[in-house]
Amino acid sequence: MIGMTTDMSNVEKKAEKLSAVLDVYEAHLAKNKYIAGDAFTLADLNHMPDIYLLLKSAKADLITSRPHVKAWWDDISARPSWKKTAASIPV
């Protein structure tokens, strides 16, 4: 929350859990272009705000260290509609 002290031990615990999920995504995206298969769907769209903010944090390597997850992100975040949306997200 804004103005509150960050509990870094909680951040690390959550990062470990997210890392495990992203390992599953990495394997899935090695075989599929998008989360739900061959087409961009709400399954992909749902992740965009969180990944956008994650990439602005010290934990960006959770995304950038996984080549298939990063390629997926690069693809979906290149959409003009996302670029317009991202420009309005306060960071």
PDB file of N, CA, C and O in Angstrom:
ATOM      1  N   MET A   1       0.835  -1.170   0.000  1.00  0.00           N
ATOM      2  CA  MET A   1       0.000   0.000   0.000  1.00  0.00           C
ATOM      3  C   MET A   1       0.887   1.244   0.000  1.00  0.00           C
ATOM      4  O   MET A   1       1.981   1.253   0.565  1.00  0.00           O
ATOM      5  N   ILE A   2       0.400   2.254  -0.627  1.00  0.00           N
ATOM      6  CA  ILE A   2       1.152   3.499  -0.724  1.00  0.00           C
ATOM      7  C   ILE A   2       1.340   4.084   0.666  1.00  0.00           C
ATOM      8  O   ILE A   2       0.393   4.187   1.446  1.00  0.00           O
ATOM      9  N   GLY A   3       2.578   4.465   0.964  1.00  0.00           N
ATOM     10  CA  GLY A   3       2.891   5.074   2.237  1.00  0.00           C
ATOM     11  C   GLY A   3       3.210   4.098   3.351  1.00  0.00           C
ATOM     12  O   GLY A   3       3.576   4.515   4.450  1.00  0.00           O
ATOM     13  N   MET A   4       3.080   2.822   3.092  1.00  0.00           N
ATOM     14  CA  MET A   4       3.368   1.819   4.114  1.00  0.00           C
ATOM     15  C   MET A   4       4.760   1.234   3.884  1.00  0.00           C
ATOM     16  O   MET A   4       5.295   1.302   2.777  1.00  0.00           O
ATOM     17  N   THR A   5       5.325   0.675   4.912  1.00  0.00           N
ATOM     18  CA  THR A   5       6.626   0.031   4.813  1.00  0.00           C
ATOM     19  C   THR A   5       6.477  -1.318   4.119  1.00  0.00           C
ATOM     20  O   THR A   5       5.559  -2.085   4.410  1.00  0.00           O
ATOM     21  N   THR A   6       7.391  -1.590   3.202  1.00  0.00           N
ATOM     22  CA  THR A   6       7.366  -2.860   2.476  1.00  0.00           C
ATOM     23  C   THR A   6       7.955  -3.963   3.340  1.00  0.00           C
ATOM     24  O   THR A   6       9.047  -3.816   3.888  1.00  0.00           O
ATOM     25  N   ASP A   7       7.245  -5.043   3.457  1.00  0.00           N
ATOM     26  CA  ASP A   7       7.717  -6.217   4.187  1.00  0.00           C
ATOM     27  C   ASP A   7       8.516  -7.067   3.202  1.00  0.00           C
ATOM     28  O   ASP A   7       7.940  -7.852   2.449  1.00  0.00           O
ATOM     29  N   MET A   8       9.826  -6.915   3.206  1.00  0.00           N
ATOM     30  CA  MET A   8      10.671  -7.582   2.216  1.00  0.00           C
ATOM     31  C   MET A   8      10.644  -9.098   2.349  1.00  0.00           C
ATOM     32  O   MET A   8      10.833  -9.801   1.357  1.00  0.00           O
ATOM     33  N   SER A   9      10.416  -9.613   3.537  1.00  0.00           N
ATOM     34  CA  SER A   9      10.329 -11.071   3.664  1.00  0.00           C
ATOM     35  C   SER A   9       9.076 -11.581   2.942  1.00  0.00           C
ATOM     36  O   SER A   9       9.090 -12.662   2.353  1.00  0.00           O
ATOM     37  N   ASN A  10       8.016 -10.811   2.991  1.00  0.00           N
ATOM     38  CA  ASN A  10       6.800 -11.180   2.270  1.00  0.00           C
ATOM     39  C   ASN A  10       7.014 -11.059   0.756  1.00  0.00           C
ATOM     40  O   ASN A  10       6.529 -11.890  -0.012  1.00  0.00           O
ATOM     41  N   VAL A  11       7.730 -10.036   0.342  1.00  0.00           N
ATOM     42  CA  VAL A  11       8.048  -9.868  -1.086  1.00  0.00           C
ATOM     43  C   VAL A  11       8.806 -11.089  -1.585  1.00  0.00           C
ATOM     44  O   VAL A  11       8.500 -11.616  -2.655  1.00  0.00           O
ATOM     45  N   GLU A  12       9.787 -11.538  -0.823  1.00  0.00           N
ATOM     46  CA  GLU A  12      10.580 -12.702  -1.237  1.00  0.00           C
ATOM     47  C   GLU A  12       9.731 -13.974  -1.298  1.00  0.00           C
ATOM     48  O   GLU A  12       9.880 -14.779  -2.217  1.00  0.00           O
ATOM     49  N   LYS A  13       8.854 -14.149  -0.332  1.00  0.00           N
ATOM     50  CA  LYS A  13       7.972 -15.326  -0.344  1.00  0.00           C
ATOM     51  C   LYS A  13       7.075 -15.315  -1.573  1.00  0.00           C
ATOM     52  O   LYS A  13       6.905 -16.338  -2.238  1.00  0.00           O
ATOM     53  N   LYS A  14       6.508 -14.167  -1.868  1.00  0.00           N
ATOM     54  CA  LYS A  14       5.621 -14.048  -3.036  1.00  0.00           C
ATOM     55  C   LYS A  14       6.409 -14.217  -4.332  1.00  0.00           C
ATOM     56  O   LYS A  14       5.903 -14.796  -5.293  1.00  0.00           O
ATOM     57  N   ALA A  15       7.637 -13.719  -4.364  1.00  0.00           N
ATOM     58  CA  ALA A  15       8.476 -13.874  -5.558  1.00  0.00           C
ATOM     59  C   ALA A  15       8.792 -15.345  -5.809  1.00  0.00           C
ATOM     60  O   ALA A  15       8.828 -15.786  -6.958  1.00  0.00           O
ATOM     61  N   GLU A  16       9.018 -16.099  -4.749  1.00  0.00           N
ATOM     62  CA  GLU A  16       9.263 -17.543  -4.899  1.00  0.00           C
ATOM     63  C   GLU A  16       8.044 -18.249  -5.481  1.00  0.00           C
ATOM     64  O   GLU A  16       8.174 -19.098  -6.363  1.00  0.00           O
ATOM     65  N   LYS A  17       6.867 -17.899  -4.989  1.00  0.00           N
ATOM     66  CA  LYS A  17       5.636 -18.505  -5.515  1.00  0.00           C
ATOM     67  C   LYS A  17       5.424 -18.118  -6.976  1.00  0.00           C
ATOM     68  O   LYS A  17       5.070 -18.959  -7.802  1.00  0.00           O
ATOM     69  N   LEU A  18       5.639 -16.853  -7.286  1.00  0.00           N
ATOM     70  CA  LEU A  18       5.479 -16.393  -8.664  1.00  0.00           C
ATOM     71  C   LEU A  18       6.495 -17.064  -9.574  1.00  0.00           C
ATOM     72  O   LEU A  18       6.174 -17.407 -10.711  1.00  0.00           O
ATOM     73  N   SER A  19       7.698 -17.253  -9.096  1.00  0.00           N
ATOM     74  CA  SER A  19       8.732 -17.925  -9.882  1.00  0.00           C
ATOM     75  C   SER A  19       8.289 -19.323 -10.292  1.00  0.00           C
ATOM     76  O   SER A  19       8.501 -19.738 -11.432  1.00  0.00           O
ATOM     77  N   ALA A  20       7.683 -20.039  -9.374  1.00  0.00           N
ATOM     78  CA  ALA A  20       7.203 -21.394  -9.684  1.00  0.00           C
ATOM     79  C   ALA A  20       6.110 -21.355 -10.751  1.00  0.00           C
ATOM     80  O   ALA A  20       6.091 -22.194 -11.650  1.00  0.00           O
ATOM     81  N   VAL A  21       5.212 -20.398 -10.656  1.00  0.00           N
ATOM     82  CA  VAL A  21       4.151 -20.253 -11.663  1.00  0.00           C
ATOM     83  C   VAL A  21       4.762 -19.895 -13.014  1.00  0.00           C
ATOM     84  O   VAL A  21       4.365 -20.438 -14.045  1.00  0.00           O
ATOM     85  N   LEU A  22       5.716 -18.991 -13.004  1.00  0.00           N
ATOM     86  CA  LEU A  22       6.340 -18.574 -14.263  1.00  0.00           C
ATOM     87  C   LEU A  22       7.153 -19.695 -14.902  1.00  0.00           C
ATOM     88  O   LEU A  22       7.316 -19.715 -16.122  1.00  0.00           O
ATOM     89  N   ASP A  23       7.659 -20.617 -14.109  1.00  0.00           N
ATOM     90  CA  ASP A  23       8.320 -21.798 -14.679  1.00  0.00           C
ATOM     91  C   ASP A  23       7.318 -22.630 -15.483  1.00  0.00           C
ATOM     92  O   ASP A  23       7.651 -23.157 -16.544  1.00  0.00           O
ATOM     93  N   VAL A  24       6.107 -22.743 -14.976  1.00  0.00           N
ATOM     94  CA  VAL A  24       5.047 -23.456 -15.706  1.00  0.00           C
ATOM     95  C   VAL A  24       4.697 -22.690 -16.983  1.00  0.00           C
ATOM     96  O   VAL A  24       4.537 -23.291 -18.045  1.00  0.00           O
ATOM     97  N   TYR A  25       4.581 -21.377 -16.880  1.00  0.00           N
ATOM     98  CA  TYR A  25       4.300 -20.553 -18.065  1.00  0.00           C
ATOM     99  C   TYR A  25       5.413 -20.706 -19.097  1.00  0.00           C
ATOM    100  O   TYR A  25       5.144 -20.804 -20.294  1.00  0.00           O
ATOM    101  N   GLU A  26       6.641 -20.726 -18.640  1.00  0.00           N
ATOM    102  CA  GLU A  26       7.786 -20.859 -19.557  1.00  0.00           C
ATOM    103  C   GLU A  26       7.668 -22.142 -20.367  1.00  0.00           C
ATOM    104  O   GLU A  26       7.854 -22.129 -21.584  1.00  0.00           O
ATOM    105  N   ALA A  27       7.365 -23.233 -19.708  1.00  0.00           N
ATOM    106  CA  ALA A  27       7.209 -24.513 -20.414  1.00  0.00           C
ATOM    107  C   ALA A  27       6.016 -24.464 -21.367  1.00  0.00           C
ATOM    108  O   ALA A  27       6.097 -24.961 -22.490  1.00  0.00           O
ATOM    109  N   HIS A  28       4.926 -23.875 -20.929  1.00  0.00           N
ATOM    110  CA  HIS A  28       3.724 -23.778 -21.765  1.00  0.00           C
ATOM    111  C   HIS A  28       3.976 -22.897 -22.989  1.00  0.00           C
ATOM    112  O   HIS A  28       3.586 -23.244 -24.104  1.00  0.00           O
ATOM    113  N   LEU A  29       4.626 -21.760 -22.773  1.00  0.00           N
ATOM    114  CA  LEU A  29       4.863 -20.818 -23.870  1.00  0.00           C
ATOM    115  C   LEU A  29       5.961 -21.287 -24.816  1.00  0.00           C
ATOM    116  O   LEU A  29       6.131 -20.718 -25.894  1.00  0.00           O
ATOM    117  N   ALA A  30       6.697 -22.304 -24.432  1.00  0.00           N
ATOM    118  CA  ALA A  30       7.663 -22.914 -25.356  1.00  0.00           C
ATOM    119  C   ALA A  30       6.926 -23.659 -26.466  1.00  0.00           C
ATOM    120  O   ALA A  30       7.481 -23.898 -27.539  1.00  0.00           O
ATOM    121  N   LYS A  31       5.670 -24.022 -26.200  1.00  0.00           N
ATOM    122  CA  LYS A  31       4.887 -24.813 -27.156  1.00  0.00           C
ATOM    123  C   LYS A  31       3.676 -24.065 -27.706  1.00  0.00           C
ATOM    124  O   LYS A  31       3.068 -24.502 -28.682  1.00  0.00           O
ATOM    125  N   ASN A  32       3.327 -22.948 -27.089  1.00  0.00           N
ATOM    126  CA  ASN A  32       2.129 -22.191 -27.464  1.00  0.00           C
ATOM    127  C   ASN A  32       2.477 -20.714 -27.575  1.00  0.00           C
ATOM    128  O   ASN A  32       3.300 -20.204 -26.815  1.00  0.00           O
ATOM    129  N   LYS A  33       1.851 -20.034 -28.521  1.00  0.00           N
ATOM    130  CA  LYS A  33       2.131 -18.610 -28.690  1.00  0.00           C
ATOM    131  C   LYS A  33       1.545 -17.779 -27.552  1.00  0.00           C
ATOM    132  O   LYS A  33       2.139 -16.789 -27.124  1.00  0.00           O
ATOM    133  N   TYR A  34       0.380 -18.191 -27.072  1.00  0.00           N
ATOM    134  CA  TYR A  34      -0.312 -17.436 -26.034  1.00  0.00           C
ATOM    135  C   TYR A  34      -0.724 -18.372 -24.896  1.00  0.00           C
ATOM    136  O   TYR A  34      -0.612 -19.593 -25.013  1.00  0.00           O
ATOM    137  N   ILE A  35      -1.195 -17.794 -23.807  1.00  0.00           N
ATOM    138  CA  ILE A  35      -1.559 -18.576 -22.625  1.00  0.00           C
ATOM    139  C   ILE A  35      -2.633 -19.618 -22.941  1.00  0.00           C
ATOM    140  O   ILE A  35      -2.557 -20.752 -22.469  1.00  0.00           O
ATOM    141  N   ALA A  36      -3.632 -19.232 -23.738  1.00  0.00           N
ATOM    142  CA  ALA A  36      -4.731 -20.160 -24.032  1.00  0.00           C
ATOM    143  C   ALA A  36      -4.586 -20.834 -25.392  1.00  0.00           C
ATOM    144  O   ALA A  36      -5.546 -21.425 -25.886  1.00  0.00           O
ATOM    145  N   GLY A  37      -3.417 -20.759 -26.002  1.00  0.00           N
ATOM    146  CA  GLY A  37      -3.212 -21.438 -27.286  1.00  0.00           C
ATOM    147  C   GLY A  37      -2.678 -20.526 -28.363  1.00  0.00           C
ATOM    148  O   GLY A  37      -1.699 -19.811 -28.150  1.00  0.00           O
ATOM    149  N   ASP A  38      -3.320 -20.545 -29.529  1.00  0.00           N
ATOM    150  CA  ASP A  38      -2.808 -19.828 -30.693  1.00  0.00           C
ATOM    151  C   ASP A  38      -3.346 -18.413 -30.858  1.00  0.00           C
ATOM    152  O   ASP A  38      -2.881 -17.679 -31.730  1.00  0.00           O
ATOM    153  N   ALA A  39      -4.304 -18.021 -30.048  1.00  0.00           N
ATOM    154  CA  ALA A  39      -4.908 -16.699 -30.187  1.00  0.00           C
ATOM    155  C   ALA A  39      -4.756 -15.892 -28.898  1.00  0.00           C
ATOM    156  O   ALA A  39      -4.799 -16.438 -27.796  1.00  0.00           O
ATOM    157  N   PHE A  40      -4.580 -14.592 -29.062  1.00  0.00           N
ATOM    158  CA  PHE A  40      -4.546 -13.658 -27.945  1.00  0.00           C
ATOM    159  C   PHE A  40      -5.952 -13.594 -27.342  1.00  0.00           C
ATOM    160  O   PHE A  40      -6.926 -13.320 -28.044  1.00  0.00           O
ATOM    161  N   THR A  41      -6.046 -13.850 -26.034  1.00  0.00           N
ATOM    162  CA  THR A  41      -7.350 -13.873 -25.364  1.00  0.00           C
ATOM    163  C   THR A  41      -7.280 -13.114 -24.040  1.00  0.00           C
ATOM    164  O   THR A  41      -6.246 -12.557 -23.672  1.00  0.00           O
ATOM    165  N   LEU A  42      -8.395 -13.112 -23.349  1.00  0.00           N
ATOM    166  CA  LEU A  42      -8.458 -12.502 -22.024  1.00  0.00           C
ATOM    167  C   LEU A  42      -7.444 -13.137 -21.069  1.00  0.00           C
ATOM    168  O   LEU A  42      -6.988 -12.484 -20.130  1.00  0.00           O
ATOM    169  N   ALA A  43      -7.095 -14.377 -21.297  1.00  0.00           N
ATOM    170  CA  ALA A  43      -6.088 -15.044 -20.457  1.00  0.00           C
ATOM    171  C   ALA A  43      -4.755 -14.303 -20.517  1.00  0.00           C
ATOM    172  O   ALA A  43      -4.052 -14.211 -19.511  1.00  0.00           O
ATOM    173  N   ASP A  44      -4.406 -13.777 -21.680  1.00  0.00           N
ATOM    174  CA  ASP A  44      -3.174 -12.994 -21.826  1.00  0.00           C
ATOM    175  C   ASP A  44      -3.385 -11.580 -21.282  1.00  0.00           C
ATOM    176  O   ASP A  44      -2.578 -11.063 -20.509  1.00  0.00           O
ATOM    177  N   LEU A  45      -4.475 -10.984 -21.703  1.00  0.00           N
ATOM    178  CA  LEU A  45      -4.785  -9.601 -21.330  1.00  0.00           C
ATOM    179  C   LEU A  45      -4.809  -9.408 -19.819  1.00  0.00           C
ATOM    180  O   LEU A  45      -4.375  -8.372 -19.315  1.00  0.00           O
ATOM    181  N   ASN A  46      -5.303 -10.382 -19.115  1.00  0.00           N
ATOM    182  CA  ASN A  46      -5.416 -10.315 -17.664  1.00  0.00           C
ATOM    183  C   ASN A  46      -4.064 -10.112 -16.973  1.00  0.00           C
ATOM    184  O   ASN A  46      -4.007  -9.525 -15.892  1.00  0.00           O
ATOM    185  N   HIS A  47      -3.002 -10.580 -17.571  1.00  0.00           N
ATOM    186  CA  HIS A  47      -1.671 -10.494 -16.963  1.00  0.00           C
ATOM    187  C   HIS A  47      -0.969  -9.156 -17.203  1.00  0.00           C
ATOM    188  O   HIS A  47      -0.007  -8.830 -16.508  1.00  0.00           O
ATOM    189  N   MET A  48      -1.431  -8.399 -18.160  1.00  0.00           N
ATOM    190  CA  MET A  48      -0.658  -7.258 -18.636  1.00  0.00           C
ATOM    191  C   MET A  48      -0.370  -6.179 -17.591  1.00  0.00           C
ATOM    192  O   MET A  48       0.787  -5.773 -17.477  1.00  0.00           O
ATOM    193  N   PRO A  49      -1.341  -5.692 -16.826  1.00  0.00           N
ATOM    194  CA  PRO A  49      -1.011  -4.657 -15.840  1.00  0.00           C
ATOM    195  C   PRO A  49      -0.006  -5.128 -14.785  1.00  0.00           C
ATOM    196  O   PRO A  49       0.900  -4.385 -14.407  1.00  0.00           O
ATOM    197  N   ASP A  50      -0.170  -6.353 -14.318  1.00  0.00           N
ATOM    198  CA  ASP A  50       0.736  -6.860 -13.280  1.00  0.00           C
ATOM    199  C   ASP A  50       2.156  -7.042 -13.809  1.00  0.00           C
ATOM    200  O   ASP A  50       3.125  -6.688 -13.137  1.00  0.00           O
ATOM    201  N   ILE A  51       2.274  -7.590 -15.004  1.00  0.00           N
ATOM    202  CA  ILE A  51       3.610  -7.782 -15.572  1.00  0.00           C
ATOM    203  C   ILE A  51       4.256  -6.438 -15.880  1.00  0.00           C
ATOM    204  O   ILE A  51       5.456  -6.261 -15.672  1.00  0.00           O
ATOM    205  N   TYR A  52       3.473  -5.505 -16.368  1.00  0.00           N
ATOM    206  CA  TYR A  52       3.990  -4.161 -16.639  1.00  0.00           C
ATOM    207  C   TYR A  52       4.631  -3.574 -15.378  1.00  0.00           C
ATOM    208  O   TYR A  52       5.751  -3.065 -15.420  1.00  0.00           O
ATOM    209  N   LEU A  53       3.918  -3.652 -14.274  1.00  0.00           N
ATOM    210  CA  LEU A  53       4.449  -3.115 -13.015  1.00  0.00           C
ATOM    211  C   LEU A  53       5.607  -3.950 -12.483  1.00  0.00           C
ATOM    212  O   LEU A  53       6.567  -3.402 -11.942  1.00  0.00           O
ATOM    213  N   LEU A  54       5.529  -5.255 -12.628  1.00  0.00           N
ATOM    214  CA  LEU A  54       6.622  -6.122 -12.195  1.00  0.00           C
ATOM    215  C   LEU A  54       7.914  -5.770 -12.928  1.00  0.00           C
ATOM    216  O   LEU A  54       8.991  -5.766 -12.332  1.00  0.00           O
ATOM    217  N   LEU A  55       7.803  -5.477 -14.214  1.00  0.00           N
ATOM    218  CA  LEU A  55       8.991  -5.130 -15.000  1.00  0.00           C
ATOM    219  C   LEU A  55       9.591  -3.788 -14.596  1.00  0.00           C
ATOM    220  O   LEU A  55      10.736  -3.497 -14.942  1.00  0.00           O
ATOM    221  N   LYS A  56       8.846  -2.981 -13.881  1.00  0.00           N
ATOM    222  CA  LYS A  56       9.351  -1.696 -13.376  1.00  0.00           C
ATOM    223  C   LYS A  56       9.979  -1.855 -11.991  1.00  0.00           C
ATOM    224  O   LYS A  56      10.460  -0.882 -11.409  1.00  0.00           O
ATOM    225  N   SER A  57       9.974  -3.068 -11.472  1.00  0.00           N
ATOM    226  CA  SER A  57      10.453  -3.318 -10.114  1.00  0.00           C
ATOM    227  C   SER A  57      11.813  -4.019 -10.111  1.00  0.00           C
ATOM    228  O   SER A  57      12.368  -4.358 -11.156  1.00  0.00           O
ATOM    229  N   ALA A  58      12.317  -4.217  -8.918  1.00  0.00           N
ATOM    230  CA  ALA A  58      13.585  -4.937  -8.750  1.00  0.00           C
ATOM    231  C   ALA A  58      13.441  -6.425  -9.059  1.00  0.00           C
ATOM    232  O   ALA A  58      14.442  -7.140  -9.115  1.00  0.00           O
ATOM    233  N   LYS A  59      12.228  -6.896  -9.257  1.00  0.00           N
ATOM    234  CA  LYS A  59      11.979  -8.316  -9.549  1.00  0.00           C
ATOM    235  C   LYS A  59      11.714  -8.561 -11.037  1.00  0.00           C
ATOM    236  O   LYS A  59      11.155  -9.595 -11.402  1.00  0.00           O
ATOM    237  N   ALA A  60      12.106  -7.631 -11.888  1.00  0.00           N
ATOM    238  CA  ALA A  60      11.881  -7.760 -13.336  1.00  0.00           C
ATOM    239  C   ALA A  60      12.492  -9.033 -13.901  1.00  0.00           C
ATOM    240  O   ALA A  60      11.999  -9.575 -14.890  1.00  0.00           O
ATOM    241  N   ASP A  61      13.555  -9.510 -13.282  1.00  0.00           N
ATOM    242  CA  ASP A  61      14.208 -10.730 -13.774  1.00  0.00           C
ATOM    243  C   ASP A  61      13.294 -11.953 -13.722  1.00  0.00           C
ATOM    244  O   ASP A  61      13.557 -12.947 -14.398  1.00  0.00           O
ATOM    245  N   LEU A  62      12.233 -11.892 -12.935  1.00  0.00           N
ATOM    246  CA  LEU A  62      11.278 -13.000 -12.932  1.00  0.00           C
ATOM    247  C   LEU A  62      10.686 -13.192 -14.328  1.00  0.00           C
ATOM    248  O   LEU A  62      10.343 -14.311 -14.709  1.00  0.00           O
ATOM    249  N   ILE A  63      10.569 -12.117 -15.080  1.00  0.00           N
ATOM    250  CA  ILE A  63      10.072 -12.174 -16.456  1.00  0.00           C
ATOM    251  C   ILE A  63      11.230 -12.282 -17.440  1.00  0.00           C
ATOM    252  O   ILE A  63      11.233 -13.160 -18.304  1.00  0.00           O
ATOM    253  N   THR A  64      12.201 -11.404 -17.314  1.00  0.00           N
ATOM    254  CA  THR A  64      13.263 -11.302 -18.326  1.00  0.00           C
ATOM    255  C   THR A  64      14.192 -12.509 -18.366  1.00  0.00           C
ATOM    256  O   THR A  64      14.860 -12.735 -19.375  1.00  0.00           O
ATOM    257  N   SER A  65      14.246 -13.276 -17.302  1.00  0.00           N
ATOM    258  CA  SER A  65      15.134 -14.449 -17.277  1.00  0.00           C
ATOM    259  C   SER A  65      14.514 -15.680 -17.930  1.00  0.00           C
ATOM    260  O   SER A  65      15.173 -16.712 -18.064  1.00  0.00           O
ATOM    261  N   ARG A  66      13.284 -15.578 -18.326  1.00  0.00           N
ATOM    262  CA  ARG A  66      12.581 -16.707 -18.965  1.00  0.00           C
ATOM    263  C   ARG A  66      12.326 -16.340 -20.427  1.00  0.00           C
ATOM    264  O   ARG A  66      11.434 -15.539 -20.708  1.00  0.00           O
ATOM    265  N   PRO A  67      13.087 -16.905 -21.358  1.00  0.00           N
ATOM    266  CA  PRO A  67      13.009 -16.453 -22.755  1.00  0.00           C
ATOM    267  C   PRO A  67      11.629 -16.562 -23.396  1.00  0.00           C
ATOM    268  O   PRO A  67      11.247 -15.685 -24.170  1.00  0.00           O
ATOM    269  N   HIS A  68      10.882 -17.603 -23.098  1.00  0.00           N
ATOM    270  CA  HIS A  68       9.556 -17.739 -23.717  1.00  0.00           C
ATOM    271  C   HIS A  68       8.538 -16.797 -23.082  1.00  0.00           C
ATOM    272  O   HIS A  68       7.672 -16.261 -23.773  1.00  0.00           O
ATOM    273  N   VAL A  69       8.639 -16.597 -21.792  1.00  0.00           N
ATOM    274  CA  VAL A  69       7.762 -15.634 -21.122  1.00  0.00           C
ATOM    275  C   VAL A  69       8.081 -14.232 -21.620  1.00  0.00           C
ATOM    276  O   VAL A  69       7.177 -13.444 -21.896  1.00  0.00           O
ATOM    277  N   LYS A  70       9.361 -13.925 -21.731  1.00  0.00           N
ATOM    278  CA  LYS A  70       9.754 -12.595 -22.219  1.00  0.00           C
ATOM    279  C   LYS A  70       9.297 -12.380 -23.659  1.00  0.00           C
ATOM    280  O   LYS A  70       8.797 -11.304 -23.989  1.00  0.00           O
ATOM    281  N   ALA A  71       9.458 -13.377 -24.516  1.00  0.00           N
ATOM    282  CA  ALA A  71       9.017 -13.248 -25.914  1.00  0.00           C
ATOM    283  C   ALA A  71       7.501 -13.043 -25.977  1.00  0.00           C
ATOM    284  O   ALA A  71       7.010 -12.236 -26.767  1.00  0.00           O
ATOM    285  N   TRP A  72       6.771 -13.773 -25.146  1.00  0.00           N
ATOM    286  CA  TRP A  72       5.318 -13.603 -25.069  1.00  0.00           C
ATOM    287  C   TRP A  72       4.984 -12.178 -24.642  1.00  0.00           C
ATOM    288  O   TRP A  72       4.134 -11.526 -25.248  1.00  0.00           O
ATOM    289  N   TRP A  73       5.656 -11.697 -23.597  1.00  0.00           N
ATOM    290  CA  TRP A  73       5.416 -10.333 -23.126  1.00  0.00           C
ATOM    291  C   TRP A  73       5.751  -9.320 -24.220  1.00  0.00           C
ATOM    292  O   TRP A  73       4.977  -8.395 -24.468  1.00  0.00           O
ATOM    293  N   ASP A  74       6.886  -9.491 -24.863  1.00  0.00           N
ATOM    294  CA  ASP A  74       7.277  -8.553 -25.923  1.00  0.00           C
ATOM    295  C   ASP A  74       6.218  -8.507 -27.020  1.00  0.00           C
ATOM    296  O   ASP A  74       5.916  -7.440 -27.554  1.00  0.00           O
ATOM    297  N   ASP A  75       5.662  -9.651 -27.349  1.00  0.00           N
ATOM    298  CA  ASP A  75       4.620  -9.730 -28.377  1.00  0.00           C
ATOM    299  C   ASP A  75       3.342  -9.021 -27.927  1.00  0.00           C
ATOM    300  O   ASP A  75       2.835  -8.148 -28.631  1.00  0.00           O
ATOM    301  N   ILE A  76       2.829  -9.388 -26.773  1.00  0.00           N
ATOM    302  CA  ILE A  76       1.536  -8.826 -26.365  1.00  0.00           C
ATOM    303  C   ILE A  76       1.644  -7.353 -25.973  1.00  0.00           C
ATOM    304  O   ILE A  76       0.684  -6.601 -26.142  1.00  0.00           O
ATOM    305  N   SER A  77       2.778  -6.937 -25.461  1.00  0.00           N
ATOM    306  CA  SER A  77       2.920  -5.541 -25.043  1.00  0.00           C
ATOM    307  C   SER A  77       3.240  -4.610 -26.210  1.00  0.00           C
ATOM    308  O   SER A  77       3.263  -3.391 -26.039  1.00  0.00           O
ATOM    309  N   ALA A  78       3.487  -5.169 -27.388  1.00  0.00           N
ATOM    310  CA  ALA A  78       3.748  -4.349 -28.576  1.00  0.00           C
ATOM    311  C   ALA A  78       2.455  -3.864 -29.235  1.00  0.00           C
ATOM    312  O   ALA A  78       2.502  -3.057 -30.164  1.00  0.00           O
ATOM    313  N   ARG A  79       1.331  -4.334 -28.775  1.00  0.00           N
ATOM    314  CA  ARG A  79       0.046  -3.940 -29.360  1.00  0.00           C
ATOM    315  C   ARG A  79      -0.220  -2.450 -29.104  1.00  0.00           C
ATOM    316  O   ARG A  79      -0.039  -1.972 -27.984  1.00  0.00           O
ATOM    317  N   PRO A  80      -0.645  -1.725 -30.131  1.00  0.00           N
ATOM    318  CA  PRO A  80      -0.919  -0.292 -29.955  1.00  0.00           C
ATOM    319  C   PRO A  80      -1.909  -0.001 -28.824  1.00  0.00           C
ATOM    320  O   PRO A  80      -1.750   0.985 -28.104  1.00  0.00           O
ATOM    321  N   SER A  81      -2.907  -0.833 -28.667  1.00  0.00           N
ATOM    322  CA  SER A  81      -3.887  -0.606 -27.598  1.00  0.00           C
ATOM    323  C   SER A  81      -3.237  -0.716 -26.221  1.00  0.00           C
ATOM    324  O   SER A  81      -3.593   0.020 -25.301  1.00  0.00           O
ATOM    325  N   TRP A  82      -2.273  -1.646 -26.082  1.00  0.00           N
ATOM    326  CA  TRP A  82      -1.579  -1.767 -24.798  1.00  0.00           C
ATOM    327  C   TRP A  82      -0.663  -0.574 -24.580  1.00  0.00           C
ATOM    328  O   TRP A  82      -0.592  -0.053 -23.468  1.00  0.00           O
ATOM    329  N   LYS A  83       0.035  -0.134 -25.606  1.00  0.00           N
ATOM    330  CA  LYS A  83       0.934   1.015 -25.455  1.00  0.00           C
ATOM    331  C   LYS A  83       0.156   2.239 -24.976  1.00  0.00           C
ATOM    332  O   LYS A  83       0.628   2.992 -24.125  1.00  0.00           O
ATOM    333  N   LYS A  84      -1.029   2.428 -25.527  1.00  0.00           N
ATOM    334  CA  LYS A  84      -1.874   3.550 -25.104  1.00  0.00           C
ATOM    335  C   LYS A  84      -2.295   3.376 -23.644  1.00  0.00           C
ATOM    336  O   LYS A  84      -2.267   4.333 -22.871  1.00  0.00           O
ATOM    337  N   THR A  85      -2.677   2.179 -23.273  1.00  0.00           N
ATOM    338  CA  THR A  85      -3.084   1.900 -21.894  1.00  0.00           C
ATOM    339  C   THR A  85      -1.914   2.073 -20.935  1.00  0.00           C
ATOM    340  O   THR A  85      -2.053   2.708 -19.889  1.00  0.00           O
ATOM    341  N   ALA A  86      -0.767   1.514 -21.289  1.00  0.00           N
ATOM    342  CA  ALA A  86       0.411   1.573 -20.414  1.00  0.00           C
ATOM    343  C   ALA A  86       0.834   3.013 -20.144  1.00  0.00           C
ATOM    344  O   ALA A  86       1.301   3.336 -19.051  1.00  0.00           O
ATOM    345  N   ALA A  87       0.669   3.867 -21.136  1.00  0.00           N
ATOM    346  CA  ALA A  87       1.051   5.270 -20.966  1.00  0.00           C
ATOM    347  C   ALA A  87       0.225   5.957 -19.873  1.00  0.00           C
ATOM    348  O   ALA A  87       0.645   6.976 -19.325  1.00  0.00           O
ATOM    349  N   SER A  88      -0.930   5.408 -19.563  1.00  0.00           N
ATOM    350  CA  SER A  88      -1.794   6.023 -18.551  1.00  0.00           C
ATOM    351  C   SER A  88      -1.635   5.400 -17.162  1.00  0.00           C
ATOM    352  O   SER A  88      -2.291   5.835 -16.215  1.00  0.00           O
ATOM    353  N   ILE A  89      -0.780   4.397 -17.032  1.00  0.00           N
ATOM    354  CA  ILE A  89      -0.594   3.731 -15.738  1.00  0.00           C
ATOM    355  C   ILE A  89       0.458   4.488 -14.928  1.00  0.00           C
ATOM    356  O   ILE A  89       1.609   4.584 -15.353  1.00  0.00           O
ATOM    357  N   PRO A  90       0.082   5.021 -13.776  1.00  0.00           N
ATOM    358  CA  PRO A  90       1.076   5.717 -12.952  1.00  0.00           C
ATOM    359  C   PRO A  90       2.043   4.715 -12.324  1.00  0.00           C
ATOM    360  O   PRO A  90       1.639   3.688 -11.779  1.00  0.00           O
ATOM    361  N   VAL A  91       3.301   5.037 -12.415  1.00  0.00           N
ATOM    362  CA  VAL A  91       4.326   4.151 -11.849  1.00  0.00           C
ATOM    363  C   VAL A  91       5.091   4.901 -10.781  1.00  0.00           C
ATOM    364  O   VAL A  91       6.004   4.344 -10.171  1.00  0.00           O
TER     365      VAL A  91
END
